[in-house]
Amino acid sequence: MALNYDIDKLTNLGISIGILLLFLLLRKIFTTYIFKFILKISKKSPTNFFTHIFNSFEQPIRWLFIIVGVYVALRYFPYLDQKDPLFLKFFRASVIFIISWGLYNMSSASSVLFEKIRDRFDINMDQILIPFLSKGLRFIIIAISFSIIAQEFNYDVNGFVAGLGLGGLAFALAAKDAIANFFGGIIIIIEKPFSIGDWIQTSSVEGVVEDITFRSTSVRTFTQALVTVPNAGLSNSVITNWSKMGKRGVSFNLEVKYDTPRNKLKQIAEEIEYTLHNHSGVHKETIFVKFDQLNTNGLRIFVYFFTSSTVWGDYLKVKEDINYAIMDILEQEGVSLALPISTVIVEKDKAIQTNQVSGS
């Protein structure tokens, strides 16, 4: 009898191991063939919504094979009581976790879910709003899954919430900075001083906005450093959004020598203005080229215009073109730029007379 009992145990143990290996094999087949086949079919659909769903649940489904395999294998495992309620609770909690994991992946900031909602209901959803919606949805998914799993183990979630209510005041006082940052983020969303991808400048940072969370905003500087700015301080600071510029200003003074004839001075100003009006990269609305003042070193011409592009590289290219054009105009007219010169006059006779008076 004892021998038969041991044989039954070894048989059940072998069946248990075999079932586990079978599910591991099924997992491998699913990953290598079935999932790729489903993904290939989903890419033929008009939208990539189903592709996003499959990608979100890829890893959770892989683990689901392991969980189900372990569950079925343990049914035959001879050294475990399958009637133990804790065994079923762990299995149900694992399945809930797998489903929550997939939903969590679906609610990522790059999710097409928000795009579908925006297109379906014709909502003007700014890029800055998507990270907040994503993180808010993820928080709800985590909270719901946590409460369901806690109830599986007979934990009183209502008591936990009530405990939070009793300590709410102390929690609020301790987390006042976090709350201030959260409402700072809300203000940024409502007022929209910038969006993700915009080039901004504040008193503390200048760069391109990469991400906005409940607590802070991440800005990538032009030296590729990532600066994290708390939302509370950012919402209260002066923000210059360079990406919202419609044009970019250029102004400088051009000084020519005093011996430049009046007619040539006027001709130079007119030719520079003509060049600016006919350059494709110059905004035609505001162009000023005027003989501004008689300066100490020379005759000053004031040049003021805007570039049509606000991109830094294009802006510099337009400035370079105009500078070369001005050099050509000065060369053609035979006019030279004025250089700062200091003249020292020594009165020799007065110096001699002074010495003679001092010596007498």
C-alpha positions in Angstrom: 0.0 0.0 0.0 2.8 2.4 0.9 4.6 1.5 -2.3 1.5 2.2 -4.4 1.0 5.5 -2.5 4.6 6.6 -3.3 4.1 5.6 -7.0 0.9 7.7 -7.1 2.8 10.6 -5.7 5.7 10.3 -8.2 3.1 10.0 -11.0 1.3 13.1 -10.0 4.6 14.9 -9.6 5.6 13.9 -13.1 2.2 15.0 -14.4 2.6 18.3 -12.6 6.1 19.0 -14.1 4.9 17.9 -17.5 1.9 20.3 -17.4 4.2 23.2 -16.4 6.7 22.3 -19.2 3.7 22.1 -21.6 2.5 25.6 -20.8 6.1 26.9 -21.1 6.2 25.4 -24.5 2.8 27.0 -25.4 4.1 30.3 -24.2 7.1 30.0 -26.5 4.8 29.0 -29.4 2.6 32.0 -28.7 5.5 34.4 -28.5 7.2 33.1 -31.6 4.3 32.4 -34.0 0.8 33.2 -32.8 1.4 36.7 -31.5 3.4 37.8 -34.5 0.6 36.4 -36.8 -2.0 38.3 -34.9 0.1 41.5 -34.9 0.6 41.2 -38.7 -3.2 40.9 -39.2 -3.9 43.9 -36.9 -1.5 46.1 -38.9 -3.8 45.7 -41.9 -6.7 47.4 -40.1 -7.4 51.1 -41.0 -6.2 52.3 -37.5 -3.4 51.1 -35.2 -5.8 50.8 -32.3 -5.8 47.0 -32.2 -2.0 46.9 -32.7 -1.6 49.0 -29.6 -3.9 46.7 -27.6 -1.9 43.6 -28.6 1.4 45.3 -27.9 0.1 46.4 -24.5 -1.0 42.9 -23.5 2.0 41.1 -25.0 4.0 40.8 -21.8 1.0 40.2 -19.5 -0.2 37.3 -21.7 3.2 35.7 -21.6 3.0 35.7 -17.8 -0.6 34.5 -18.0 0.7 31.3 -19.6 3.0 30.8 -16.6 0.4 31.6 -14.0 -2.2 29.3 -15.6 0.4 26.6 -16.1 1.5 26.8 -12.4 -2.2 26.7 -11.3 -3.0 23.6 -13.4 0.3 21.9 -12.4 -0.3 22.5 -8.7 -3.6 20.8 -9.0 -1.6 17.6 -9.5 1.2 18.5 -7.2 1.2 15.9 -4.4 2.7 18.0 -1.7 0.2 20.8 -1.7 -3.4 21.0 -0.5 -5.3 22.3 -3.5 -8.4 22.9 -1.4 -6.5 25.6 0.5 -8.5 28.9 0.0 -5.2 30.9 0.0 -4.2 29.0 -3.2 -7.2 30.2 -5.1 -6.8 33.7 -3.7 -3.3 33.9 -5.0 -4.4 32.7 -8.4 -7.3 35.2 -8.7 -5.0 38.0 -7.5 -2.4 37.1 -10.1 -5.0 37.2 -12.9 -6.3 40.6 -11.7 -2.7 41.9 -11.7 -2.1 40.6 -15.3 -5.3 42.4 -16.5 -4.3 45.6 -14.7 -0.8 45.4 -16.1 -2.2 45.3 -19.7 -4.6 48.2 -19.0 -1.7 50.2 -17.5 0.3 49.7 -20.7 -2.7 50.8 -22.8 -3.0 54.1 -20.9 0.6 55.3 -21.7 1.1 58.9 -22.8 1.8 57.7 -26.4 -1.4 55.7 -26.4 -3.7 56.0 -29.4 -6.6 55.8 -27.0 -6.5 59.5 -26.4 -6.2 60.1 -30.2 -9.3 58.0 -30.8 -11.2 59.9 -28.1 -10.1 63.2 -29.6 -11.0 62.3 -33.1 -14.3 60.6 -32.1 -15.7 63.5 -30.1 -13.8 66.3 -32.0 -12.0 67.5 -28.8 -9.2 70.0 -29.1 -6.8 68.1 -26.9 -3.5 69.8 -26.4 -0.3 67.7 -26.2 0.3 69.1 -22.7 -2.9 67.5 -21.5 -2.1 63.9 -22.6 0.5 63.2 -19.9 -1.9 64.3 -17.2 -4.7 62.2 -18.5 -2.4 59.3 -18.9 -1.0 59.5 -15.4 -4.5 60.1 -13.9 -5.9 57.0 -15.7 -2.9 54.9 -14.6 -3.5 56.0 -11.0 -7.2 55.0 -11.2 -6.2 51.6 -12.7 -3.7 51.0 -9.9 -6.1 52.1 -7.2 -8.9 49.9 -8.5 -6.7 46.8 -8.9 -5.2 47.3 -5.5 -8.6 47.5 -3.9 -9.9 44.4 -5.7 -6.8 42.4 -4.8 -7.0 43.6 -1.2 -10.7 42.4 -1.0 -9.6 39.0 -2.3 -7.6 38.6 0.8 -10.5 39.9 3.0 -8.8 43.2 3.7 -11.2 46.0 4.6 -10.5 48.7 2.1 -13.2 51.0 3.6 -11.3 50.9 6.9 -8.1 51.9 5.1 -9.8 54.8 3.4 -11.3 55.9 6.7 -7.8 55.8 8.2 -6.6 58.1 5.5 -9.5 60.4 6.3 -8.4 60.7 9.9 -4.9 61.5 9.0 -5.9 63.7 6.1 -5.0 67.0 7.8 -1.5 65.8 8.8 -1.0 64.4 5.3 -2.0 67.6 3.7 0.3 69.7 5.8 3.2 67.3 5.1 2.5 67.3 1.4 1.7 71.0 0.9 4.6 71.3 -1.6 3.4 68.4 -3.6 -0.2 69.8 -3.6 1.2 73.2 -4.7 3.1 71.5 -7.6 -0.1 69.6 -8.6 -2.2 72.8 -8.8 0.7 74.5 -10.5 0.5 71.8 -13.2 -3.3 72.4 -13.4 -2.7 76.1 -14.0 -0.1 75.3 -16.8 -2.8 73.1 -18.5 -5.5 75.7 -18.2 -3.5 78.7 -19.3 -1.3 76.8 -21.8 1.8 79.1 -21.7 3.6 76.3 -23.5 3.2 72.7 -24.8 5.5 69.7 -25.1 8.2 70.4 -27.7 8.1 74.2 -27.2 11.3 76.2 -26.6 10.8 78.2 -23.4 12.9 80.5 -21.2 12.4 81.3 -17.5 14.6 82.9 -14.9 16.0 79.4 -14.0 16.1 77.4 -17.3 16.0 77.7 -21.0 15.3 74.7 -23.4 12.7 72.5 -24.9 9.9 71.0 -22.9 10.0 67.2 -22.9 7.5 66.1 -20.3 5.0 67.4 -17.7 4.0 65.4 -14.7 1.8 66.1 -11.6 4.8 67.4 -9.8 7.2 68.9 -12.3 8.1 69.8 -15.8 11.2 68.4 -17.6 13.1 70.8 -19.8 16.0 69.7 -22.1 18.6 72.5 -22.3 20.6 73.1 -25.5 23.6 71.5 -23.8 21.4 68.3 -23.6 21.1 68.5 -19.8 17.7 67.6 -18.4 16.4 70.1 -15.9 13.4 69.3 -13.7 11.4 72.3 -12.6 8.7 72.1 -9.9 5.3 73.2 -11.3 4.6 75.5 -8.4 7.6 77.7 -9.2 7.2 77.4 -12.9 3.5 78.6 -12.9 4.5 81.7 -10.8 7.5 82.7 -12.9 7.8 84.7 -16.1 7.8 82.3 -19.1 9.0 83.3 -22.5 7.8 80.9 -25.2 10.2 81.4 -28.1 8.3 78.8 -30.2 5.3 81.1 -30.4 7.3 83.8 -32.1 5.9 84.8 -35.6 9.2 86.5 -36.5 12.6 87.2 -35.0 14.1 90.7 -34.7 17.5 91.9 -35.9 18.8 95.4 -35.1 22.3 97.0 -35.3 24.1 100.2 -36.0 26.3 100.8 -39.1 28.8 103.6 -38.8 30.6 105.1 -41.8 33.3 107.7 -41.9 32.6 111.4 -41.5 34.0 112.2 -44.9 31.3 110.1 -46.6 29.4 112.4 -49.0 25.7 113.1 -48.3 24.5 111.6 -51.5 26.5 108.3 -51.0 25.2 108.1 -47.4 21.6 108.3 -48.7 22.4 105.8 -51.5 23.8 103.3 -49.1 20.7 103.4 -46.9 18.4 103.0 -49.9 20.4 100.0 -51.2 20.4 98.3 -47.9 16.6 98.8 -47.6 16.1 97.5 -51.1 18.2 94.4 -50.3 16.1 93.7 -47.2 12.8 94.1 -49.1 13.9 91.6 -51.7 15.4 88.9 -49.4 13.1 85.9 -49.1 14.0 85.3 -45.5 13.2 88.9 -44.3 9.7 89.7 -43.0 8.4 92.5 -45.2 6.1 94.1 -42.5 8.7 96.1 -40.5 12.0 97.3 -42.2 13.8 100.4 -41.2 17.1 101.7 -42.5 17.7 105.3 -41.4 20.5 107.8 -41.0 20.1 107.8 -37.2 22.7 110.2 -35.7 26.0 112.0 -35.9 28.1 109.9 -33.6 31.5 110.7 -32.1 33.3 108.3 -34.4 31.2 108.6 -37.6 27.8 108.8 -39.3 25.4 106.1 -37.8 22.9 104.3 -39.9 20.3 102.3 -38.0 19.2 99.0 -39.5 16.1 97.2 -38.1 14.2 94.2 -39.5 12.7 90.8 -38.7 13.4 87.3 -40.1 10.4 85.3 -41.3 11.8 82.1 -39.7 12.2 81.8 -35.9 14.5 78.7 -36.2 17.9 79.6 -34.9 19.8 78.2 -37.8 17.7 80.0 -40.4 17.8 83.2 -38.4 21.6 83.2 -38.4 21.7 82.4 -42.2 19.5 85.4 -43.0 21.8 87.7 -40.9 24.8 86.3 -42.6 23.3 87.0 -46.1 22.5 90.6 -45.1 25.9 91.2 -43.6 27.6 90.1 -46.9 25.2 92.2 -48.9 26.0 95.3 -46.8 29.7 94.7 -47.3 29.2 94.5 -51.1 27.2 97.8 -51.1 29.9 99.6 -49.1 32.6 98.3 -51.4 30.7 99.3 -54.5 30.1 102.8 -53.2 33.7 103.1 -52.0 32.7 103.9 -48.4 34.6 102.6 -45.4 33.3 101.9 -41.9 34.3 104.3 -39.1 36.7 103.0 -36.6 37.0 104.3 -33.0 39.9 106.9 -33.1 41.3 109.0 -30.2 43.3 112.1 -31.2 45.8 113.6 -28.8 46.9 117.3 -29.4 50.1 118.5 -27.7 50.5 122.3 -27.5 54.4 122.6 -27.5 54.6 126.5 -27.2 52.3 126.5 -24.2 54.3 123.8 -22.5 57.6 125.8 -23.1 56.1 129.0 -21.8 54.9 127.2 -18.7 58.4 125.8 -18.0 60.0 129.2 -18.4 57.6 130.7 -15.9 58.3 127.9 -13.5 62.1 128.4 -13.8 62.2 132.2 -13.3 
